[in-house]
Amino acid sequence: MDWSGASRNEGKHLWLAEADSSGCLVRLEAWRNRAALAGDLLLGRENVAIGLDFAFSFPTWFVERLGVRSAPELWGRVTECGETWLAACDPPFWGRPGRGRPILGGSAWRRAELAAPRVGGIGPKSVFQIGGAGTVGTGSIRGMPVLDALHTSGARIWPFVGGGGKPLVVEIYPRLLTGKVRKSDPAERHKLLAECYPRLQPEHVRLAVASEDAFDATVSALVMIEHIDDLRALPEEHDPELCLEGRIWHPGWRLDKP
């Protein structure tokens, strides 16, 4: 299951894909807004792994500057202040018209983002960028309140919250799951689906070919179900900084050296 976040026209960019234990896609649909999608995720989904496509935290120096000590505290603070941050676009945020990248008090990236493999030279963008091509900051800031709600409901948000909470929720970066395919080209999207997932229902293929976000959701859900044993065996994190900043799940995540 994957949520591909966006900021402007939510109904066109928020896609949920669900795969079952047989490796088949059973649902692919767009959602009106994050609140509606969050409600769906909270409906009795104990025996699932949920992959969400946005940054789950900020670099440590910024979290410490906020005066919070844990990721759950951070998500609560973002729930309270996130829209104000987006409206003002004050440093350390940038990307809106007239708001160039400022000098920061530390790295613009989390350790996990710096450690993630590059795919065709492409890597994660900074969560502080809230405007411009490939922006992830806006979707992340508006996604963290969903993490707050999921955590409050008892979910395990890996690697921040240990124990046996359900459902399991992990941060994903779809480029690590789709590979080097030119996702902006519908023909290339169709080719990958035909070669790698020939059992997809025609309607799911049609939707995934028509939308890059639906394509990301589709492939992410199918890759996750292929690696469900790894997801079920995710260990607790003992590095204090990674417990604050988070990690990005992908099939080769154990080889990352944050």
Secondary structure, 3 states (H helix, E strand, C coil): CEEECCCCCHHHHCEEEEECCCCCEEEEEECCCHHHHHHHHCCCCCCCEEEEECCCCCCHHHHHHHCCCCHHHHHHHHHHHHHHHHHHCCCCCECCCCCCCCCCCCCCCCHHHHHCCCECCECCCCCCECCCCCCCHHHHHHHHHHHHHHHHCCCEECCCCCCCCCCEEEEECCHHHHCCCCCCCHHHHHHHHHHHCCCCCHHHHHHHHHCHHHHHHHHHHHHHHHCHHHHHCCCCCCCHHHHHHCCCECCCHHHCCC
